[in-house]
């Protein structure tokens, strides 16, 4: 998993700290900065916007 494709894991209920650890960031704040630089939004904003889209049926999300 890379910072680029980490967005989809937020939709599966993982916390930012867990994802940062899996990507081997020493600090979750560093991960948040990189995520925002790549995606143009923070992980929290990403999760909120995607959850809203999903609840309205506007986003096809692959479930595990």
MODELLER restraints for C-alpha pairs under 7 A, 6 or more apart:
rsr = mdl.restraints
at = mdl.atoms
rsr.add(forms.Gaussian(group=physical.xy_distance, feature=features.Distance(at['CA:1:A'], at['CA:23:A']), mean=6.83, stdev=0.5))
rsr.add(forms.Gaussian(group=physical.xy_distance, feature=features.Distance(at['CA:2:A'], at['CA:23:A']), mean=6.66, stdev=0.5))
rsr.add(forms.Gaussian(group=physical.xy_distance, feature=features.Distance(at['CA:3:A'], at['CA:35:A']), mean=6.17, stdev=0.5))
rsr.add(forms.Gaussian(group=physical.xy_distance, feature=features.Distance(at['CA:4:A'], at['CA:38:A']), mean=6.75, stdev=0.5))
rsr.add(forms.Gaussian(group=physical.xy_distance, feature=features.Distance(at['CA:10:A'], at['CA:47:A']), mean=6.09, stdev=0.5))
rsr.add(forms.Gaussian(group=physical.xy_distance, feature=features.Distance(at['CA:11:A'], at['CA:47:A']), mean=6.53, stdev=0.5))
rsr.add(forms.Gaussian(group=physical.xy_distance, feature=features.Distance(at['CA:16:A'], at['CA:28:A']), mean=6.77, stdev=0.5))
rsr.add(forms.Gaussian(group=physical.xy_distance, feature=features.Distance(at['CA:17:A'], at['CA:28:A']), mean=5.50, stdev=0.5))
rsr.add(forms.Gaussian(group=physical.xy_distance, feature=features.Distance(at['CA:20:A'], at['CA:28:A']), mean=5.36, stdev=0.5))
rsr.add(forms.Gaussian(group=physical.xy_distance, feature=features.Distance(at['CA:20:A'], at['CA:31:A']), mean=5.77, stdev=0.5))
rsr.add(forms.Gaussian(group=physical.xy_distance, feature=features.Distance(at['CA:25:A'], at['CA:31:A']), mean=6.29, stdev=0.5))
rsr.add(forms.Gaussian(group=physical.xy_distance, feature=features.Distance(at['CA:32:A'], at['CA:42:A']), mean=6.26, stdev=0.5))
rsr.add(forms.Gaussian(group=physical.xy_distance, feature=features.Distance(at['CA:32:A'], at['CA:43:A']), mean=6.50, stdev=0.5))
rsr.add(forms.Gaussian(group=physical.xy_distance, feature=features.Distance(at['CA:35:A'], at['CA:42:A']), mean=6.49, stdev=0.5))
rsr.add(forms.Gaussian(group=physical.xy_distance, feature=features.Distance(at['CA:35:A'], at['CA:43:A']), mean=6.79, stdev=0.5))
rsr.add(forms.Gaussian(group=physical.xy_distance, feature=features.Distance(at['CA:36:A'], at['CA:42:A']), mean=4.77, stdev=0.5))
rsr.add(forms.Gaussian(group=physical.xy_distance, feature=features.Distance(at['CA:53:A'], at['CA:59:A']), mean=5.53, stdev=0.5))
rsr.add(forms.Gaussian(group=physical.xy_distance, feature=features.Distance(at['CA:54:A'], at['CA:60:A']), mean=6.98, stdev=0.5))
